[in-house]
């Protein structure tokens, strides 16, 4: 895999606002603060494309990154350790579930 270009496209909490499903998407989902955003940055050889933090819960929306104008990497919120209210976690669960299904 040779990544020549990577750019941020959109960040949102609604599947209806995601890019049209005309390109493959590879989504990263997992526990909070395990390095999903850092892995995206490593894959695209950038330190700042996907925002990172040492504090769980930095990624709170669906983030799409267009790779080589051909496919998307998608960064999803983590679950488990984010220091946010339960109501916020429920919102994340809802839009992540909608995105996956």
URURQUI-V815531 format. One record per pair of residues at least 24 apart in sequence whose ideal C-beta (glycine too) atoms are under 10 Angstrom apart, sorted by the first residue. I is the first residue (numbers start at 1). J is the second residue. Records with the same first field share a line. If there is no record, write none. Layout:
BEGIN
I: J + J
END
This chain:
BEGIN
1: 43 + 67 + 68
2: 68
3: 43 + 44 + 45 + 46 + 67 + 68 + 73
4: 44 + 45 + 67 + 68 + 69
5: 44 + 66 + 67 + 68 + 69 + 70
6: 40 + 41 + 43 + 44 + 45 + 46 + 49 + 50 + 65 + 66 + 67 + 68 + 73
7: 44 + 49 + 64 + 65 + 66 + 67 + 68 + 69
8: 48 + 49 + 50 + 51 + 63 + 64 + 65 + 66 + 75
9: 63 + 64 + 65 + 66 + 72 + 74
10: 61 + 62 + 63 + 64 + 65 + 66 + 72
11: 51 + 59 + 60 + 61 + 62 + 63 + 64 + 65 + 75
12: 61 + 62 + 63 + 64 + 95
13: 60 + 61 + 62 + 77 + 91 + 92 + 94 + 95 + 96 + 98 + 99
14: 61 + 62 + 95 + 98 + 99
15: 62 + 95 + 96 + 97 + 98 + 99 + 100 + 101
16: 98
17: 61 + 62 + 64
18: 62 + 64 + 72 + 74 + 95 + 98 + 99
19: 64 + 66 + 72 + 74
21: 72
23: 64 + 66 + 67 + 69 + 70 + 71 + 72
24: 67 + 70 + 71 + 72
25: 64 + 71 + 72 + 73 + 74 + 99
26: 65 + 67 + 71 + 72 + 73 + 74
27: 62 + 63 + 64 + 72 + 73 + 74 + 75 + 76 + 96 + 99 + 100
28: 59 + 63 + 73 + 74 + 75 + 76 + 78
29: 74 + 75 + 76 + 77 + 78 + 79 + 96 + 99 + 100
30: 76 + 77 + 78 + 79 + 80
31: 56 + 78 + 79 + 80 + 81 + 82
32: 56 + 57 + 58 + 59 + 77 + 78 + 79 + 80 + 81 + 82 + 83 + 84 + 89
33: 57 + 58 + 59 + 78 + 80 + 81 + 82
34: 78 + 80 + 81
35: 78
36: 63 + 73 + 74 + 75 + 76 + 77 + 78
37: 63 + 75 + 78
39: 73 + 75
40: 65 + 67 + 73 + 74 + 75
41: 65 + 75
43: 67 + 73
44: 68 + 73
49: 73 + 75
50: 75
51: 75
55: 81 + 82 + 83
56: 80 + 81 + 82 + 83 + 84
57: 81 + 82 + 83 + 84 + 88 + 89 + 92
58: 82
59: 92
60: 84 + 88 + 91 + 92
61: 92 + 95
62: 92 + 95 + 96 + 98 + 99
74: 99
76: 100
END
